[in-house]
């Protein structure tokens, strides 16, 4: 499997790494999506045991080997100047024109969770 990343998309993805290590995991999310799912990019610390690399120019991409069936072998990831999300497509299909990136790394900025709940 290979993914061609446009220069603008590569620049935006690199900025999302924030000079910290991580992998971009292509994920087909079907949770709460009804009949069909959506493609998303997850930033993860390291590959899971079922993840395999996706060939790319400079950025590290992964996919779960069981989720390969949802995508064609050759993909393109693009971005536009005026739109903050990404477009994932192949020669015969558009997987999403609003593909979002979610940072799931341990070092990601996460809002602190309250440690105790109480009623006054």
C-alpha positions as a Markdown table, in Angstrom:
| # | Residue | x | y | z |
|---|---|---|---|---|
| 1 | Unk | 0.0 | 0.0 | 0.0 |
| 2 | Unk | 1.3 | 3.5 | -0.9 |
| 3 | Unk | 0.1 | 7.0 | 0.0 |
| 4 | Unk | 1.1 | 10.1 | -2.0 |
| 5 | Unk | 1.0 | 13.2 | 0.2 |
| 6 | Unk | 0.8 | 16.6 | -1.4 |
| 7 | Unk | 3.4 | 19.2 | -0.3 |
| 8 | Unk | 0.8 | 21.3 | 1.6 |
| 9 | Unk | -0.7 | 18.2 | 3.3 |
| 10 | Unk | 2.8 | 17.1 | 4.3 |
| 11 | Unk | 3.6 | 20.5 | 5.8 |
| 12 | Unk | 0.3 | 20.5 | 7.8 |
| 13 | Unk | 0.8 | 17.0 | 9.0 |
| 14 | Unk | 4.4 | 17.7 | 10.0 |
| 15 | Unk | 3.2 | 20.7 | 12.0 |
| 16 | Unk | 0.7 | 18.5 | 13.9 |
| 17 | Unk | 3.6 | 16.3 | 15.1 |
| 18 | Unk | 5.0 | 19.3 | 16.9 |
| 19 | Unk | 8.6 | 18.0 | 16.8 |
| 20 | Unk | 7.5 | 15.0 | 18.8 |
| 21 | Unk | 7.7 | 11.3 | 17.6 |
| 22 | Unk | 4.6 | 9.8 | 16.2 |
| 23 | Unk | 3.0 | 7.8 | 13.4 |
| 24 | Unk | 0.0 | 8.7 | 11.3 |
| 25 | Unk | -2.5 | 5.8 | 11.4 |
| 26 | Unk | -5.1 | 5.6 | 8.6 |
| 27 | Unk | -8.2 | 4.4 | 10.4 |
| 28 | Unk | -11.7 | 3.5 | 9.0 |
| 29 | Unk | -14.0 | 4.6 | 11.9 |
| 30 | Unk | -17.4 | 2.9 | 11.9 |
| 31 | Unk | -18.3 | 3.7 | 15.5 |
| 32 | Unk | -21.6 | 5.6 | 15.5 |
| 33 | Unk | -21.5 | 6.1 | 11.7 |
| 34 | Unk | -24.6 | 4.0 | 10.8 |
| 35 | Unk | -24.2 | 1.9 | 7.7 |
| 36 | Unk | -20.8 | 3.3 | 6.5 |
| 37 | Unk | -17.7 | 4.6 | 8.1 |
| 38 | Unk | -15.3 | 7.5 | 7.7 |
| 39 | Unk | -11.6 | 7.7 | 7.1 |
| 40 | Unk | -9.6 | 9.5 | 9.8 |
| 41 | Unk | -5.9 | 9.9 | 10.6 |
| 42 | Unk | -4.8 | 9.1 | 14.2 |
| 43 | Unk | -1.5 | 10.2 | 15.5 |
| 44 | Unk | -0.2 | 7.4 | 17.7 |
| 45 | Unk | 3.0 | 6.8 | 19.8 |
| 46 | Unk | 3.9 | 3.5 | 18.2 |
| 47 | Unk | 2.5 | 0.8 | 15.9 |
| 48 | Unk | 0.2 | -1.8 | 17.3 |
| 49 | Unk | 1.0 | -5.5 | 16.7 |
| 50 | Unk | -1.5 | -5.7 | 13.8 |
| 51 | Unk | -0.3 | -2.5 | 12.2 |
| 52 | Unk | 1.7 | -2.4 | 9.0 |
| 53 | Unk | 3.5 | 0.5 | 7.3 |
| 54 | Unk | 2.1 | 2.4 | 4.4 |
| 55 | Unk | 4.8 | 3.5 | 1.9 |
| 56 | Unk | 5.1 | 7.2 | 1.9 |
| 57 | Unk | 7.6 | 9.9 | 0.9 |
| 58 | Unk | 8.7 | 11.2 | 4.3 |
| 59 | Unk | 6.0 | 10.8 | 6.9 |
| 60 | Unk | 5.4 | 7.6 | 8.8 |
| 61 | Unk | 2.0 | 6.1 | 8.0 |
| 62 | Unk | 0.4 | 2.9 | 9.4 |
| 63 | Unk | -2.7 | 0.9 | 8.9 |
| 64 | Unk | -4.2 | -2.0 | 10.7 |
| 65 | Unk | -3.8 | -5.0 | 8.4 |
| 66 | Unk | -7.5 | -5.9 | 8.7 |
| 67 | Unk | -8.6 | -2.4 | 7.7 |
| 68 | Unk | -6.7 | -2.6 | 4.4 |
| 69 | Unk | -9.8 | -4.0 | 2.7 |
| 70 | Unk | -11.5 | -0.6 | 3.0 |
| 71 | Unk | -8.9 | 1.2 | 0.9 |
| 72 | Unk | -7.3 | 0.8 | -2.6 |
| 73 | Unk | -3.5 | 0.0 | -2.8 |
| 74 | Unk | -2.6 | 3.5 | -4.0 |
| 75 | Unk | -4.0 | 6.6 | -2.2 |
| 76 | Unk | -3.5 | 10.4 | -2.3 |
| 77 | Unk | -3.8 | 12.7 | 0.6 |
| 78 | Unk | -4.3 | 16.4 | -0.3 |
| 79 | Unk | -5.0 | 19.7 | 1.5 |
| 80 | Unk | -6.2 | 23.1 | 0.5 |
| 81 | Unk | -5.0 | 26.5 | 1.7 |
| 82 | Unk | -8.5 | 27.6 | 2.7 |
| 83 | Unk | -9.7 | 24.4 | 4.4 |
| 84 | Unk | -8.2 | 22.9 | 7.6 |
| 85 | Unk | -9.0 | 19.2 | 6.8 |
| 86 | Unk | -7.6 | 16.8 | 4.3 |
| 87 | Unk | -8.9 | 14.9 | 1.3 |
| 88 | Unk | -8.2 | 11.2 | 0.9 |
| 89 | Unk | -8.8 | 9.7 | -2.6 |
| 90 | Unk | -7.6 | 7.1 | -5.1 |
| 91 | Unk | -8.0 | 6.9 | -8.8 |
| 92 | Unk | -11.5 | 5.6 | -8.6 |
| 93 | Unk | -12.9 | 6.8 | -5.2 |
| 94 | Unk | -13.0 | 9.7 | -2.8 |
| 95 | Unk | -12.7 | 8.3 | 0.8 |
| 96 | Unk | -13.3 | 11.7 | 2.4 |
| 97 | Unk | -13.0 | 15.4 | 1.7 |
| 98 | Unk | -13.1 | 16.3 | 5.3 |
| 99 | Unk | -10.6 | 13.9 | 6.8 |
| 100 | Unk | -9.6 | 14.9 | 10.3 |
| 101 | Unk | -6.5 | 14.2 | 12.4 |
| 102 | Unk | -6.8 | 13.2 | 16.0 |
| 103 | Unk | -3.7 | 13.2 | 18.2 |
| 104 | Unk | -3.8 | 10.1 | 20.5 |
| 105 | Unk | -0.2 | 10.2 | 21.7 |
| 106 | Unk | 0.6 | 10.3 | 25.4 |
| 107 | Unk | 2.2 | 13.7 | 24.9 |
| 108 | Unk | -0.9 | 15.1 | 23.2 |
| 109 | Unk | -2.5 | 18.2 | 24.9 |
| 110 | Unk | -5.4 | 16.8 | 26.8 |
| 111 | Unk | -7.8 | 18.8 | 28.9 |
| 112 | Unk | -7.3 | 17.8 | 32.6 |
| 113 | Unk | -10.1 | 15.6 | 34.0 |
| 114 | Unk | -11.6 | 16.5 | 37.3 |
| 115 | Unk | -10.4 | 14.2 | 40.1 |
| 116 | Unk | -13.6 | 14.4 | 42.2 |
| 117 | Unk | -17.2 | 15.2 | 41.6 |
| 118 | Unk | -19.4 | 16.6 | 44.3 |
| 119 | Unk | -22.7 | 18.4 | 44.8 |
| 120 | Unk | -22.9 | 21.5 | 47.1 |
